[in-house]
Amino acid sequence: MSSKSHATLRYTSLRASIFLGCLLITTLLGHFGIIPVTGTTGFVFLVLLAALVSAPVSYVVLSKQRDEMSEQIVNKVSGMKSRTAQRIAEQNAEEDAADEAARAAQ
């Protein structure tokens, strides 16, 4: 099994981990009053702040994993395209053979 076989799962789990780490940090900063927050809207603000901070961190830190995931997706899509093209060609050949047999029978 290649190391890139679960690239999408690996990237997604690392991305979620970075977000949760940022959420933990922002929640702690809110809890200790470094970031002034109150109530439900304060928690929503902390979640949005964590998302805002985690995006560029993930972009920089996970570039290798993102490239592996992209390569995995491209390989799967190109494989599906080639199999679909092959099936269409086979179906066209069957239809052509049926048409030729019908013309020959006339």
C-alpha positions, 0 to 999 in steps of 0.5 A: 500500500503506498504512503499516498493511499489515504492522502485525503483522510490524512489531510482532512484529519490534520486540517481538523486537528489544526482547527481544534488546536486553534479553537483550544487556544482561542477558548483559553484566551477567552477564558482568561480574559485576554480576548474579551468574550461573553455568552454565545456570541462570544463563543461563535466569535472564538470559533470564527477566529479559530477558523480564520487563524487556522486557514493560513496555518494549514495552508503553510504547514500542510502544503505537502499533504495537500499536494499528495491529496491533489495527486490522489484525486487527479489519479482517481478522476483520470482513472474514472475518465478512462474507464468511462471512455472505454465503456462508451467506446465498447457501447459504440462498437456494439451499436455499430455492430448491431447496425451493420448486422441489421443492414446486412439482414435487409 
